[in-house]
Amino acid sequence: MKLLLDTNVLVYNTIEDSGYHDLAVKIIDDAKGIYIPSIIVHEYMWVMLKLANAPPSFIVLKLREYLEDPRTTYILESINILTDALKMLEEDHASLREINDYIILATAINYNIAIVAFDEKLKKIAIKRNLETIP
């Protein structure tokens, strides 16, 4: 199955003592195709630097592991994806702080792929738009 991985999936996969580590590992290991938008890479770096206090050299190794995996497609969001994200944000009267989730959502819609996320709010707006979510 082709999957768009949310930031929290990469973070939980990286941090072994996280509550979702084993599930994140299994999801990634079982994936036939992995899609990672640039917004996820930016969020991942921020979370790992700021919240996990990971050294930059470690983050580089993990990014290479994720992005150089032959199953991975790295996505630079197009203007259409960004436009769709802003349109959906406005339609939902969502907080401006949710723009990253809407960019992820618009990317999944554009590529017609399931979203893997542990973020219940993101999953809720994905389901509202008939996207498959995992878990």
SEKESE-398220 format. One line per field, with one value per atom (N, C-alpha, C): residue number from 1; residue in one letter; chain; atom name; z, x, y. Coordinates in pm, 1 decimal, always signed. Atoms other than C-alpha are relative to their C-alpha. Layout:
% residues N
marfi <- (NUM,...) .
vexba <- (a,...) .
pavo <- (A,...) .
pator <- (CA,...) .
w <- (Z,...) .
u <- (X,...) .
v <- (Y,...) .
% end
This chain:
% residues 135
marfi <- (1,1,1,2,2,2,3,3,3,4,4,4,5,5,5,6,6,6,7,7,7,8,8,8,9,9,9,10,10,10,11,11,11,12,12,12,13,13,13,14,14,14,15,15,15,16,16,16,17,17,17,18,18,18,19,19,19,20,20,20,21,21,21,22,22,22,23,23,23,24,24,24,25,25,25,26,26,26,27,27,27,28,28,28,29,29,29,30,30,30,31,31,31,32,32,32,33,33,33,34,34,34,35,35,35,36,36,36,37,37,37,38,38,38,39,39,39,40,40,40,41,41,41,42,42,42,43,43,43,44,44,44,45,45,45,46,46,46,47,47,47,48,48,48,49,49,49,50,50,50,51,51,51,52,52,52,53,53,53,54,54,54,55,55,55,56,56,56,57,57,57,58,58,58,59,59,59,60,60,60,61,61,61,62,62,62,63,63,63,64,64,64,65,65,65,66,66,66,67,67,67,68,68,68,69,69,69,70,70,70,71,71,71,72,72,72,73,73,73,74,74,74,75,75,75,76,76,76,77,77,77,78,78,78,79,79,79,80,80,80,81,81,81,82,82,82,83,83,83,84,84,84,85,85,85,86,86,86,87,87,87,88,88,88,89,89,89,90,90,90,91,91,91,92,92,92,93,93,93,94,94,94,95,95,95,96,96,96,97,97,97,98,98,98,99,99,99,100,100,100,101,101,101,102,102,102,103,103,103,104,104,104,105,105,105,106,106,106,107,107,107,108,108,108,109,109,109,110,110,110,111,111,111,112,112,112,113,113,113,114,114,114,115,115,115,116,116,116,117,117,117,118,118,118,119,119,119,120,120,120,121,121,121,122,122,122,123,123,123,124,124,124,125,125,125,126,126,126,127,127,127,128,128,128,129,129,129,130,130,130,131,131,131,132,132,132,133,133,133,134,134,134,135,135,135) .
vexba <- (m,m,m,k,k,k,l,l,l,l,l,l,l,l,l,d,d,d,t,t,t,n,n,n,v,v,v,l,l,l,v,v,v,y,y,y,n,n,n,t,t,t,i,i,i,e,e,e,d,d,d,s,s,s,g,g,g,y,y,y,h,h,h,d,d,d,l,l,l,a,a,a,v,v,v,k,k,k,i,i,i,i,i,i,d,d,d,d,d,d,a,a,a,k,k,k,g,g,g,i,i,i,y,y,y,i,i,i,p,p,p,s,s,s,i,i,i,i,i,i,v,v,v,h,h,h,e,e,e,y,y,y,m,m,m,w,w,w,v,v,v,m,m,m,l,l,l,k,k,k,l,l,l,a,a,a,n,n,n,a,a,a,p,p,p,p,p,p,s,s,s,f,f,f,i,i,i,v,v,v,l,l,l,k,k,k,l,l,l,r,r,r,e,e,e,y,y,y,l,l,l,e,e,e,d,d,d,p,p,p,r,r,r,t,t,t,t,t,t,y,y,y,i,i,i,l,l,l,e,e,e,s,s,s,i,i,i,n,n,n,i,i,i,l,l,l,t,t,t,d,d,d,a,a,a,l,l,l,k,k,k,m,m,m,l,l,l,e,e,e,e,e,e,d,d,d,h,h,h,a,a,a,s,s,s,l,l,l,r,r,r,e,e,e,i,i,i,n,n,n,d,d,d,y,y,y,i,i,i,i,i,i,l,l,l,a,a,a,t,t,t,a,a,a,i,i,i,n,n,n,y,y,y,n,n,n,i,i,i,a,a,a,i,i,i,v,v,v,a,a,a,f,f,f,d,d,d,e,e,e,k,k,k,l,l,l,k,k,k,k,k,k,i,i,i,a,a,a,i,i,i,k,k,k,r,r,r,n,n,n,l,l,l,e,e,e,t,t,t,i,i,i,p,p,p) .
pavo <- (A,A,A,A,A,A,A,A,A,A,A,A,A,A,A,A,A,A,A,A,A,A,A,A,A,A,A,A,A,A,A,A,A,A,A,A,A,A,A,A,A,A,A,A,A,A,A,A,A,A,A,A,A,A,A,A,A,A,A,A,A,A,A,A,A,A,A,A,A,A,A,A,A,A,A,A,A,A,A,A,A,A,A,A,A,A,A,A,A,A,A,A,A,A,A,A,A,A,A,A,A,A,A,A,A,A,A,A,A,A,A,A,A,A,A,A,A,A,A,A,A,A,A,A,A,A,A,A,A,A,A,A,A,A,A,A,A,A,A,A,A,A,A,A,A,A,A,A,A,A,A,A,A,A,A,A,A,A,A,A,A,A,A,A,A,A,A,A,A,A,A,A,A,A,A,A,A,A,A,A,A,A,A,A,A,A,A,A,A,A,A,A,A,A,A,A,A,A,A,A,A,A,A,A,A,A,A,A,A,A,A,A,A,A,A,A,A,A,A,A,A,A,A,A,A,A,A,A,A,A,A,A,A,A,A,A,A,A,A,A,A,A,A,A,A,A,A,A,A,A,A,A,A,A,A,A,A,A,A,A,A,A,A,A,A,A,A,A,A,A,A,A,A,A,A,A,A,A,A,A,A,A,A,A,A,A,A,A,A,A,A,A,A,A,A,A,A,A,A,A,A,A,A,A,A,A,A,A,A,A,A,A,A,A,A,A,A,A,A,A,A,A,A,A,A,A,A,A,A,A,A,A,A,A,A,A,A,A,A,A,A,A,A,A,A,A,A,A,A,A,A,A,A,A,A,A,A,A,A,A,A,A,A,A,A,A,A,A,A,A,A,A,A,A,A,A,A,A,A,A,A,A,A,A,A,A,A,A,A,A,A,A,A,A,A,A,A,A,A,A,A,A,A,A,A) .
pator <- (N,CA,C,N,CA,C,N,CA,C,N,CA,C,N,CA,C,N,CA,C,N,CA,C,N,CA,C,N,CA,C,N,CA,C,N,CA,C,N,CA,C,N,CA,C,N,CA,C,N,CA,C,N,CA,C,N,CA,C,N,CA,C,N,CA,C,N,CA,C,N,CA,C,N,CA,C,N,CA,C,N,CA,C,N,CA,C,N,CA,C,N,CA,C,N,CA,C,N,CA,C,N,CA,C,N,CA,C,N,CA,C,N,CA,C,N,CA,C,N,CA,C,N,CA,C,N,CA,C,N,CA,C,N,CA,C,N,CA,C,N,CA,C,N,CA,C,N,CA,C,N,CA,C,N,CA,C,N,CA,C,N,CA,C,N,CA,C,N,CA,C,N,CA,C,N,CA,C,N,CA,C,N,CA,C,N,CA,C,N,CA,C,N,CA,C,N,CA,C,N,CA,C,N,CA,C,N,CA,C,N,CA,C,N,CA,C,N,CA,C,N,CA,C,N,CA,C,N,CA,C,N,CA,C,N,CA,C,N,CA,C,N,CA,C,N,CA,C,N,CA,C,N,CA,C,N,CA,C,N,CA,C,N,CA,C,N,CA,C,N,CA,C,N,CA,C,N,CA,C,N,CA,C,N,CA,C,N,CA,C,N,CA,C,N,CA,C,N,CA,C,N,CA,C,N,CA,C,N,CA,C,N,CA,C,N,CA,C,N,CA,C,N,CA,C,N,CA,C,N,CA,C,N,CA,C,N,CA,C,N,CA,C,N,CA,C,N,CA,C,N,CA,C,N,CA,C,N,CA,C,N,CA,C,N,CA,C,N,CA,C,N,CA,C,N,CA,C,N,CA,C,N,CA,C,N,CA,C,N,CA,C,N,CA,C,N,CA,C,N,CA,C,N,CA,C,N,CA,C,N,CA,C,N,CA,C,N,CA,C,N,CA,C,N,CA,C,N,CA,C,N,CA,C,N,CA,C,N,CA,C,N,CA,C,N,CA,C,N,CA,C,N,CA,C,N,CA,C,N,CA,C,N,CA,C,N,CA,C,N,CA,C) .
w <- (+0.0,+0.0,+0.0,+3.7,-77.4,+112.7,-119.9,+230.3,+8.5,-32.5,+311.0,+150.9,-142.1,+646.1,+61.5,-74.4,+888.3,+84.9,-79.1,+1095.7,+122.8,-123.8,+1411.0,-24.2,+32.3,+1238.3,-8.3,+8.4,+1156.0,+138.1,-134.2,+1506.5,+87.0,-81.9,+1676.2,-50.1,+54.8,+1442.7,+46.7,-39.2,+1542.3,+149.2,-145.7,+1918.5,+53.8,-36.8,+2050.5,+124.1,-121.5,+2387.2,-10.5,+18.8,+2235.7,+3.4,-12.9,+2290.2,-129.3,+128.4,+1920.2,-83.0,+76.2,+1821.0,-77.8,+66.5,+1745.2,-115.3,+105.8,+1543.7,-117.5,+107.1,+1347.3,-79.8,+68.0,+1267.6,-90.9,+78.6,+1149.2,-123.8,+112.7,+929.7,-108.3,+97.5,+763.4,-64.8,+54.7,+723.0,-101.0,+86.1,+560.2,-122.9,+109.8,+324.8,-131.9,+135.3,-47.8,-62.7,+48.8,-125.3,+109.9,-105.4,+107.3,-66.6,+51.6,+25.6,+115.8,-104.3,+226.4,-62.4,+48.9,+145.8,+73.1,-61.1,+216.4,+133.5,-126.0,+490.6,+115.7,-102.3,+681.8,+38.3,-27.6,+648.9,+87.7,-79.3,+785.8,+143.3,-134.3,+1077.2,+77.0,-64.3,+1151.8,+54.6,-46.0,+1170.4,+122.2,-110.9,+1398.7,+127.9,-117.7,+1633.6,+57.9,-48.0,+1653.0,+62.8,-57.3,+1717.5,+129.4,-110.4,+1953.0,+113.9,-104.5,+2138.4,+41.4,-32.1,+2118.0,+29.0,-22.0,+2148.2,-73.8,+78.9,+1877.9,-66.4,+69.5,+1735.4,-150.5,+144.0,+1375.4,-79.1,+73.8,+1263.2,+4.8,-11.3,+1389.6,-91.7,+84.4,+1210.9,-146.5,+138.0,+885.9,-32.2,+22.6,+921.9,-16.5,+8.3,+983.5,-127.9,+124.1,+694.2,-120.4,+109.0,+463.5,+0.1,-10.9,+592.1,-59.5,+49.0,+517.3,-148.7,+135.8,+194.2,-105.5,+97.1,+32.8,-8.8,+10.6,+90.1,-141.0,+138.1,-261.0,-11.9,+3.3,-168.3,+13.5,-33.1,-86.3,-121.0,+94.7,-306.8,+82.6,-66.9,-182.2,-83.6,+71.3,-271.9,+37.1,-17.2,-318.2,-39.7,+22.2,-286.0,-111.4,+112.6,-601.1,+45.1,-28.4,-611.4,+8.9,-6.4,-672.5,+136.5,-132.6,-350.2,+104.3,-97.1,-155.1,-10.8,+22.2,-310.6,+56.7,-53.0,-226.8,+153.0,-146.5,+130.9,+58.6,-48.4,+179.0,-19.5,+26.7,+20.7,+104.9,-99.2,+253.9,+140.1,-129.2,+555.9,+17.4,-2.8,+469.7,+7.8,-0.6,+398.2,+138.4,-131.5,+736.0,+114.4,-103.6,+921.2,+105.9,-90.5,+1071.3,+44.4,-50.8,+1275.5,-99.9,+89.5,+1072.6,+41.3,-49.7,+1290.5,-59.0,+57.6,+1110.6,-145.5,+142.3,+770.2,-37.0,+33.6,+784.7,-22.7,+17.8,+831.9,-130.9,+125.2,+539.0,-122.4,+109.9,+318.3,-13.8,+1.6,+414.3,-59.9,+51.8,+344.5,-150.4,+143.4,+7.1,-81.6,+68.6,-87.1,-15.1,+5.8,-1.4,-100.7,+96.2,-201.9,-141.9,+133.0,-499.4,-50.7,+39.7,-501.1,+22.3,-26.8,-396.1,+81.3,-87.8,-111.8,+142.7,-140.0,+244.8,+86.2,-96.2,+534.0,+121.6,-124.8,+819.6,+102.0,-101.4,+1128.4,+133.6,-134.5,+1501.9,+51.1,-29.8,+1499.2,-30.6,+16.4,+1556.2,-75.5,+70.2,+1428.8,-150.9,+142.2,+1096.2,-56.3,+46.5,+1067.3,-19.5,+8.2,+1129.0,-127.6,+121.5,+846.6,-125.0,+113.8,+618.0,-26.5,+13.0,+682.8,-56.5,+50.7,+619.3,-151.6,+145.2,+270.4,-67.6,+54.9,+214.4,-30.3,+12.6,+248.0,+100.8,-91.4,+399.5,+99.0,-103.5,+728.0,+70.5,-73.5,+915.2,+117.6,-47.2,+1195.0,+28.7) .
u <- (+83.7,+0.0,+88.4,-71.5,+117.4,-50.6,+35.3,+125.5,+71.0,-59.2,+181.6,+20.9,-32.3,+359.5,-3.5,+3.0,+274.1,+127.0,-120.5,+552.1,+7.4,-4.1,+451.5,+36.8,-38.6,+499.4,+152.4,-146.2,+860.6,+62.9,-53.1,+918.8,-12.3,+18.4,+771.4,+86.2,-89.2,+970.5,+143.5,-135.1,+1286.7,+25.2,-17.3,+1232.1,-50.6,+33.4,+1241.4,-86.0,+80.9,+1080.1,-133.8,+130.1,+776.8,-109.2,+109.8,+438.2,-42.2,+42.4,+378.6,+116.2,-119.2,+731.1,-21.6,+13.7,+651.6,-100.5,+100.8,+340.5,+55.8,-60.0,+527.9,+100.2,-98.1,+807.3,-72.1,+73.1,+557.6,-64.2,+65.0,+367.1,+101.9,-103.1,+684.6,+59.1,-57.5,+829.3,-93.5,+97.8,+506.7,-39.6,+42.0,+461.4,+65.2,-51.5,+498.9,+54.5,-43.5,+535.0,-16.8,+1.6,+615.4,+9.1,-0.2,+534.9,+27.9,-36.6,+699.6,+6.3,-2.7,+608.7,+106.9,-103.8,+864.9,-45.5,+49.0,+641.1,+27.2,-27.4,+688.5,+147.4,-143.8,+1066.4,+31.0,-23.8,+1062.1,-50.9,+54.7,+836.2,+85.5,-82.6,+1046.3,+129.5,-124.5,+1366.4,-27.0,+31.4,+1201.5,-28.2,+34.5,+1055.0,+124.1,-118.5,+1377.7,+102.4,-93.4,+1588.2,-53.7,+56.9,+1353.9,-52.8,+66.2,+1157.7,+78.2,-75.2,+1380.4,+146.9,-140.0,+1708.7,+98.5,-87.1,+1856.1,+108.5,-105.8,+2191.5,-25.9,+21.7,+2180.4,+59.1,-61.3,+2415.0,-88.5,+91.9,+2166.9,-120.8,+115.7,+1879.7,+34.8,-43.9,+2077.1,-1.8,+0.5,+2126.2,-142.0,+138.9,+1755.1,-68.5,+59.2,+1651.9,+49.5,-53.8,+1883.0,-65.6,+64.5,+1733.9,-140.6,+136.9,+1380.8,-5.4,+12.9,+1437.4,+75.6,-74.4,+1689.0,-51.9,+65.3,+1469.5,-57.9,+49.0,+1388.7,-152.7,+146.2,+1019.5,-52.1,+42.0,+1013.2,-4.5,+13.2,+886.5,-4.6,-3.9,+981.9,-82.5,+92.0,+717.2,+26.0,-4.2,+777.5,-138.3,+138.4,+431.3,-11.8,+24.7,+304.0,-88.5,+88.6,+119.4,-145.2,+137.2,-201.0,-28.0,+17.7,-149.8,-12.7,+5.9,-83.8,-131.1,+127.1,-388.6,-115.6,+104.0,-606.6,+0.6,-10.8,-475.9,-62.8,+56.4,-565.4,-151.4,+144.1,-908.1,-71.6,+62.8,-986.9,+6.0,-13.8,-857.1,-110.7,+105.2,-1095.4,-138.6,+131.0,-1388.0,-33.2,+21.5,-1342.3,+3.0,-13.2,-1299.2,+100.3,-101.1,-990.8,+97.6,-103.3,-724.8,+114.6,-114.7,-439.6,+116.8,-105.8,-212.0,-9.6,+21.1,-353.7,+46.1,-35.9,-212.1,+89.2,-86.0,+55.8,-82.2,+85.8,-209.7,-78.2,+74.5,-406.2,+89.0,-93.8,-96.7,+20.3,-13.2,-51.0,-125.4,+127.6,-418.4,-11.5,+9.5,-408.4,+97.3,-96.7,-99.4,-54.9,+57.7,-268.5,-114.1,+109.6,-575.0,+55.9,-58.7,-363.8,+62.7,-66.1,-170.6,-88.1,+94.6,-474.0,+63.8,-66.1,-290.2,-50.4,+42.7,-372.9,+97.6,-82.1,-247.1,+21.9,-33.2,-66.6,+29.6,-16.8,-101.5,-52.1,+50.0,-141.5,-70.3,+64.0,-285.3,-149.1,+144.0,-659.2,-68.2,+60.5,-740.7,+23.2,-31.2,-564.8,-81.7,+77.1,-732.3,-147.0,+140.5,-1073.2,-26.9,+24.1,-1035.9,+27.5,-25.8,-894.5,-122.8,+118.5,-1192.1,-117.7,+106.2,-1427.6,+8.2,-20.3,-1276.9,+21.7,-1.0,-1302.2,+138.6,-133.6,-931.4,+14.7,-29.7,-816.5,+105.5,-97.8,-630.2,+44.1,-58.9,-403.9,+74.6,+79.9,-406.2,-141.6) .
v <- (-118.1,+0.0,+124.7,-127.0,+354.4,+88.7,-74.1,+575.0,+133.6,-128.7,+940.9,-0.1,+5.8,+947.1,+139.2,-125.4,+1226.0,+10.2,-25.4,+1380.7,-89.4,+77.9,+1197.0,-145.7,+137.8,+861.7,-9.3,-0.7,+949.6,+20.8,-26.5,+1086.9,-124.4,+120.1,+778.7,-115.0,+101.3,+555.6,+23.6,-37.5,+741.1,-20.1,+2.8,+758.0,-132.8,+137.7,+404.2,-13.2,+13.0,+472.3,+73.0,-62.8,+645.1,-107.2,+94.1,+483.5,-67.3,+52.9,+427.3,-54.4,+39.5,+318.8,-129.9,+129.9,-46.4,+5.4,-12.6,+43.6,+80.5,-81.1,+313.1,-83.2,+86.1,+64.0,-98.7,+99.5,-197.9,+63.3,-67.7,+47.9,+32.3,-36.3,+171.8,-124.5,+123.8,-178.6,-66.5,+66.2,-303.9,+81.3,-88.1,-6.9,-40.3,+26.6,-72.5,+127.2,-129.5,+296.9,+102.4,-101.1,+585.8,+136.9,-136.3,+947.3,+94.6,-95.7,+1223.3,+139.6,-137.8,+1584.8,+81.7,-83.7,+1856.5,+58.4,-55.1,+1999.6,-97.2,+101.5,+1671.8,+2.8,-6.3,+1694.3,+120.0,-120.6,+2049.6,-17.7,+24.2,+1954.0,-99.6,+102.7,+1645.4,+61.6,-62.5,+1849.2,+87.9,-89.1,+2104.6,-78.8,+80.3,+1842.6,-67.6,+72.2,+1645.7,+94.6,-97.8,+1957.2,+59.9,-77.4,+2139.0,-86.6,+78.4,+1872.5,-123.9,+122.7,+1565.2,+28.4,-38.3,+1756.7,-90.1,+87.8,+1534.3,+83.8,-73.2,+1638.8,+3.8,-11.0,+1763.9,-116.8,+111.5,+1485.2,-125.0,+113.4,+1224.3,+21.0,-31.0,+1398.5,-21.7,+22.1,+1392.7,-149.6,+146.1,+1015.1,-52.9,+46.8,+960.5,+48.7,-50.6,+1185.4,-79.4,+82.2,+992.0,-138.2,+131.4,+666.6,+4.5,-10.3,+784.5,+36.9,-54.5,+977.2,-80.3,+80.7,+740.8,-143.4,+130.2,+436.5,-10.2,+10.2,+307.1,+5.5,-6.8,+296.3,+142.8,-135.6,+668.0,+91.9,-110.2,+947.0,+128.1,-129.8,+1293.1,+96.9,-88.3,+1550.7,+144.9,-145.1,+1918.8,+49.6,-38.0,+2064.0,+104.2,-91.8,+2234.1,+115.9,-112.6,+2563.7,-46.5,+52.5,+2363.6,-62.5,+60.2,+2167.5,+109.7,-109.2,+2488.1,+76.5,-67.8,+2653.7,-82.3,+88.4,+2352.4,-0.3,-0.8,+2353.4,+126.0,-125.5,+2717.9,+5.5,+3.5,+2666.4,-86.7,+88.2,+2373.4,+60.3,-66.8,+2566.0,+103.2,-102.0,+2847.9,-63.8,+68.8,+2611.2,-55.1,+61.8,+2443.0,+101.4,-103.3,+2774.0,-44.5,+55.1,+2611.8,+108.9,-90.2,+2783.1,+7.5,-17.7,+2925.1,-89.0,+88.6,+2710.9,-140.2,+132.7,+2407.6,-9.5,-0.3,+2502.9,-117.9,+114.3,+2231.1,-126.1,+117.4,+1963.5,+7.7,-14.7,+2103.9,-18.0,+26.1,+2096.2,-150.7,+146.4,+1730.2,-62.4,+49.9,+1664.0,+23.4,-31.2,+1838.9,-84.8,+86.0,+1639.8,-141.1,+134.7,+1309.8,-6.9,-3.9,+1409.0,+4.7,-16.3,+1515.2,-128.9,+124.9,+1186.0,-123.5,+108.3,+975.7,-112.5,+97.3,+804.1,+14.8,+2.3,+708.9,+79.3,-73.3,+919.1,-89.4,+68.2,+748.5,+109.0,-103.5,+966.1,-49.3,+23.7,+942.5,+125.8,-127.2,+1295.4,-13.1,+22.3,+1254.6,+113.5,-113.1,+1603.1,-11.5,+19.5,+1537.7,-115.9,+115.1,+1197.8,+37.3,-40.3,+1356.7,+79.6,-77.8,+1610.1,-82.9,+89.6,+1339.0,-87.7,+85.2,+1109.7,+80.9,-88.5,+1403.7,+14.3,-12.4,+1418.6,-135.5,+136.9,+1042.5,-56.1,+57.2,+970.4,-113.8,+109.5,+645.6,+46.6,-31.7,+686.5,-126.4,+112.8,+447.7,+59.0,+112.1,+341.3,+42.8) .
% end
